[in-house]
Every structure is written in structure tokens, then in C-alpha cells.
Amino acid sequence: MVEPTHNLQRYLPVVPAEASRTPDPSERALDDAMSRYAQGDDGAFDELYRRGAPRTRGFLLRLCGDPALADDLLQEAFIRVHRARGSFGAGSPAIPWILAIGRNVFRDHMRRARARPATTATANGDDEGTQPEAALDTQGDEALAAREMLEVVRRTLAGLPVLQREAFLLLRFEGLSVGEAAAVLGASEGAVKIRAFRAYEALRAALDDSAGKGR
Amino acid sequence: MTAVKRDLDLQRLLDIPDPFEDAARSVPPTVAIGRRPPSPSRSRVRALRASAVGAALAYDAFWLAFFRVHEGGRSTTAVVVGATIPLVAGGLAWSAAVRRGARGLGPAVGRIVGLTVSAVSLFALGTLLFSPVNADAQASFWQGAATCLIRSLVFVAGPLVLTALAFRHSFAAASTLKSASLAVACGALAAVMMNFVCPDNTGFHVLVGHGAVMVLAGGLGALVGRWVAQA
């Protein structure tokens, strides 16, 4: 039997609330590495990649739903970071800038995929092989229910319009504030909130529907 | 939908679990460093942009000499006002694109749009307010306006190309809007040059013959901006 989703909250990751977002030391080190790299210090690239790539890959993975594709997009994103490094503003936070470039890479990929639909079946997360992974340390019904819930989220995310998906991902999983997400997406704060909220409604409805069927 | 705008609603996003939590934790593959193409540092980008501005002014100065600066018929004040209005408008549009913004991704989109629309509006209103009205409608109005429009296109071509080169792969976000703003600024520079070349400073002639290039250039910038200026 699948339990209602609200009983499973203890298995779910906790993300900081919007108001509490402040750059941690790791983020400051990333900003510093990006700043040095923008000034022409080629040696800073390794640190920049080490600190920035995991988060960028996570964002791309959640956007496209395919780990192999996310790796390819990550490479392209960091090539573009390298190409555009001279345009990075001194003293600016690096993560929103890198995520914005990652988002550009993904959108360009989507455009190419639309032009060649037969060869890019996995761009929307339609791949059969990719299974969601959850940090579960329990067995039995609860674990099954949590896994099922994650699968519902993965499927629903893949089916969301890209505008809604990216707004939701930046706010929910990347921990950006609404203002930062709006800057990354090149949209107004109001538009970002509406897109994220619509994505949330779709995901919530899918989870509730799944929980209802399981009872 | 007004309820969505309350910050409280954002807390509800936490209800949704992360299906890629573990997969996102895996170590990304290392990037092939040898394949990285050369890229300019921040100081080189600054130098490149300054050079582009200088080259654009030199290009327009050449065409100014070619078309010849109009002499006589207009007061110095009229010439200064005629140059100041597009200059200020161009400055507004330029600042919309190049300002760093609080997060290093440029100003908010509303501000970019506002500044760019303000630039074009300022030019239109300023021209209509400070330029003399056509005393009598001339049959040759459209012919004169078309001639000036063609000349202004010549003036804008160089700055547009140089700006595109200087801002290539520069904008991580809102590249279409920022490219349009830069192109409007280039159009405004062309309008400044036309003020020196053209003896006709009547409102509607300046608006159509000298100012339309701002809108045309802005449209072109918006069309090609994503391919040229997106990082």
C-alpha cells in the first residue's frame, strides 16, 4: 500500500527557505575562483570546475532527466563559461551566472532536438533506462512508496513546459532566491513565481493522484 | 493568481521531493582542458569594447566627412539640441545593456525594457518638442526621409557590426533584450550623425528620416542577439 505523501516528509531533503539564503564559504570560494579566472588566471579553472560543476550538473540533470546528456551539456556549459569569462562582472556571484549559461546550453540543445526529433528521444526525459534514485535507508512499504513518489515527480517534471520546469528547479532545488532565479531566466520576478507555482500545482496534483490510487 | 505572488507560497515548493538527489551527487567528468579555445580575460574584453567604440566613432566620422557636414541655415543651439537628444537616448539604451546589475546578470528585464523604450520615446518626444514643425507639407517629404533613412543605415552599419564583435558571447541572461538595447544605442549614434549631415531639422523629418533607424536596428538586434551575444 502506498502511504499518503505527507507521511514521507522525513525521507525528503530539506532546502533552505528563500529568505535565509546567504553564500556559504564554498560558494564564496567559487566566486573567488570565477573572479580570478575572469581576470585571466587560467590556473583557477580547475577549482572553478571542481566547485561549480557538481551543482551545474545537478541543475542540468534535473532539467533534462538524463545523466549522460547532463554530462554532455555540462561540458558544453563550461566551454561557454570559459569563452565568456571576460564578461563576468567583478564581485558578482558565480553560481547564478554559471546556471544561466547552463540554461542557455540546455535550451540550445532543445532547439536542436526539435530540429532533429528522430535522433534525440531522451531530451525530455522520455528515456526508459533512467530511474530516479532516492536516499532511502528503509525497506518495505515506505521505501516503495517513496520510490514511487520520486518516479511520479520525475515523470511530471519531464512533462512540464520548460519555462515552468526551470523556474521550479531553480527555486526548489538550486536554492536561488526569486530575484536570482529571475535574473538567471531573464524574466520578471512575478513571472518566475507564477511559473514555479504552476509547476508546483502540477507536481502536487500528480503526487496526490498517485497517493489516491495507492490507497 | 495574485496569491502566487506572496512569498509564503514559495515555502510550499518544499513539498516536492528531489528524484535526482543521488544522481546529482555523482562526480562530474573532468572537462577536456586541451579543447578549450582561447578566450579573452576581463581586461582584454574591456579593451576590446573600448576599441570597438573608438572604431565605431572613426567609422561614423569617415562617413560624416564623406556626406559632408551641413553648413549654415541652423543655429548652434538647434544643432546642439539636435545632437543631445539622440545622444541621451543612446546613453539610456546603452546603459540598459551594459549595467552589471545586483547579481552580475544585468538589470532586471523590466528595467532593460523600460530604459530601451524610454530611449526611443525620449528621442521621439524630444524631437517633436524641440524641432520646428513642418511649415507646409511637402510632396517630397517621403523622398527626403527615405534618403536620410538610407544614410542613417550607412551610419549604423559599422557600429552595429563592431558592437556585435565586442559583445560576442557576453550575455548569460536576457541576451535578446540586451542586444536590442545595444542596437538601439547604435541607431541613436546614427541619428546624432544625421543631425550634422542633414539640413532639414523639422520634427517629422527627424523622427522618420533620422530616428527610424533606432527602431530598425533594435529589431535587428533582437532578432540576431541570441546567436551573437548569448554566452
Boltz contact constraints between the chains, C-beta under 6 A:
constraints:
  - contact:
      token1: [A, 12]
      token2: [B, 17]
      max_distance: 6.0
  - contact:
      token1: [A, 13]
      token2: [B, 18]
      max_distance: 6.0
  - contact:
      token1: [A, 13]
      token2: [B, 21]
      max_distance: 6.0
  - contact:
      token1: [A, 18]
      token2: [B, 10]
      max_distance: 6.0
  - contact:
      token1: [A, 38]
      token2: [B, 42]
      max_distance: 6.0
  - contact:
      token1: [A, 39]
      token2: [B, 41]
      max_distance: 6.0
  - contact:
      token1: [A, 39]
      token2: [B, 42]
      max_distance: 6.0
  - contact:
      token1: [A, 40]
      token2: [B, 41]
      max_distance: 6.0
  - contact:
      token1: [A, 49]
      token2: [B, 31]
      max_distance: 6.0
  - contact:
      token1: [A, 53]
      token2: [B, 28]
      max_distance: 6.0
  - contact:
      token1: [A, 54]
      token2: [B, 28]
      max_distance: 6.0
  - contact:
      token1: [A, 57]
      token2: [B, 28]
      max_distance: 6.0
  - contact:
      token1: [A, 58]
      token2: [B, 24]
      max_distance: 6.0
  - contact:
      token1: [A, 61]
      token2: [B, 20]
      max_distance: 6.0
  - contact:
      token1: [A, 61]
      token2: [B, 23]
      max_distance: 6.0
  - contact:
      token1: [A, 61]
      token2: [B, 24]
      max_distance: 6.0
  - contact:
      token1: [A, 62]
      token2: [B, 20]
      max_distance: 6.0
  - contact:
      token1: [A, 67]
      token2: [B, 23]
      max_distance: 6.0
  - contact:
      token1: [A, 71]
      token2: [B, 29]
      max_distance: 6.0
  - contact:
      token1: [A, 74]
      token2: [B, 28]
      max_distance: 6.0
  - contact:
      token1: [A, 75]
      token2: [B, 31]
      max_distance: 6.0
  - contact:
      token1: [A, 78]
      token2: [B, 31]
      max_distance: 6.0
  - contact:
      token1: [A, 80]
      token2: [B, 231]
      max_distance: 6.0
  - contact:
      token1: [A, 82]
      token2: [B, 36]
      max_distance: 6.0
  - contact:
      token1: [A, 82]
      token2: [B, 39]
      max_distance: 6.0
  - contact:
      token1: [A, 83]
      token2: [B, 39]
      max_distance: 6.0
  - contact:
      token1: [A, 83]
      token2: [B, 169]
      max_distance: 6.0
  - contact:
      token1: [A, 84]
      token2: [B, 169]
      max_distance: 6.0
  - contact:
      token1: [A, 84]
      token2: [B, 231]
      max_distance: 6.0
  - contact:
      token1: [A, 85]
      token2: [B, 39]
      max_distance: 6.0
  - contact:
      token1: [A, 86]
      token2: [B, 40]
      max_distance: 6.0
  - contact:
      token1: [A, 86]
      token2: [B, 41]
      max_distance: 6.0
  - contact:
      token1: [A, 86]
      token2: [B, 42]
      max_distance: 6.0
  - contact:
      token1: [A, 86]
      token2: [B, 44]
      max_distance: 6.0
  - contact:
      token1: [A, 86]
      token2: [B, 45]
      max_distance: 6.0
  - contact:
      token1: [A, 87]
      token2: [B, 170]
      max_distance: 6.0
  - contact:
      token1: [A, 89]
      token2: [B, 100]
      max_distance: 6.0
  - contact:
      token1: [A, 89]
      token2: [B, 104]
      max_distance: 6.0
  - contact:
      token1: [A, 92]
      token2: [B, 104]
      max_distance: 6.0
  - contact:
      token1: [A, 96]
      token2: [B, 103]
      max_distance: 6.0
  - contact:
      token1: [A, 96]
      token2: [B, 105]
      max_distance: 6.0
  - contact:
      token1: [A, 97]
      token2: [B, 104]
      max_distance: 6.0
  - contact:
      token1: [A, 97]
      token2: [B, 172]
      max_distance: 6.0
  - contact:
      token1: [A, 100]
      token2: [B, 105]
      max_distance: 6.0
  - contact:
      token1: [A, 100]
      token2: [B, 172]
      max_distance: 6.0
  - contact:
      token1: [A, 100]
      token2: [B, 173]
      max_distance: 6.0
  - contact:
      token1: [A, 101]
      token2: [B, 172]
      max_distance: 6.0
  - contact:
      token1: [A, 101]
      token2: [B, 231]
      max_distance: 6.0
  - contact:
      token1: [A, 104]
      token2: [B, 230]
      max_distance: 6.0
  - contact:
      token1: [A, 132]
      token2: [B, 19]
      max_distance: 6.0
  - contact:
      token1: [A, 133]
      token2: [B, 22]
      max_distance: 6.0
  - contact:
      token1: [A, 133]
      token2: [B, 23]
      max_distance: 6.0
  - contact:
      token1: [A, 135]
      token2: [B, 21]
      max_distance: 6.0
  - contact:
      token1: [A, 135]
      token2: [B, 22]
      max_distance: 6.0
  - contact:
      token1: [A, 150]
      token2: [B, 17]
      max_distance: 6.0
  - contact:
      token1: [A, 150]
      token2: [B, 19]
      max_distance: 6.0
  - contact:
      token1: [A, 153]
      token2: [B, 17]
      max_distance: 6.0
  - contact:
      token1: [A, 153]
      token2: [B, 19]
      max_distance: 6.0
  - contact:
      token1: [A, 154]
      token2: [B, 19]
      max_distance: 6.0
  - contact:
      token1: [A, 171]
      token2: [B, 13]
      max_distance: 6.0
  - contact:
      token1: [A, 172]
      token2: [B, 13]
      max_distance: 6.0
  - contact:
      token1: [A, 173]
      token2: [B, 18]
      max_distance: 6.0
  - contact:
      token1: [A, 180]
      token2: [B, 103]
      max_distance: 6.0
  - contact:
      token1: [A, 183]
      token2: [B, 103]
      max_distance: 6.0
  - contact:
      token1: [A, 183]
      token2: [B, 105]
      max_distance: 6.0
  - contact:
      token1: [A, 183]
      token2: [B, 173]
      max_distance: 6.0
  - contact:
      token1: [A, 184]
      token2: [B, 173]
      max_distance: 6.0
  - contact:
      token1: [A, 186]
      token2: [B, 109]
      max_distance: 6.0
  - contact:
      token1: [A, 186]
      token2: [B, 173]
      max_distance: 6.0
  - contact:
      token1: [A, 186]
      token2: [B, 174]
      max_distance: 6.0
  - contact:
      token1: [A, 188]
      token2: [B, 109]
      max_distance: 6.0
  - contact:
      token1: [A, 188]
      token2: [B, 110]
      max_distance: 6.0
  - contact:
      token1: [A, 193]
      token2: [B, 4]
      max_distance: 6.0
  - contact:
      token1: [A, 193]
      token2: [B, 5]
      max_distance: 6.0
  - contact:
      token1: [A, 194]
      token2: [B, 4]
      max_distance: 6.0
  - contact:
      token1: [A, 197]
      token2: [B, 4]
      max_distance: 6.0
  - contact:
      token1: [A, 197]
      token2: [B, 9]
      max_distance: 6.0
  - contact:
      token1: [A, 200]
      token2: [B, 13]
      max_distance: 6.0
  - contact:
      token1: [A, 203]
      token2: [B, 16]
      max_distance: 6.0
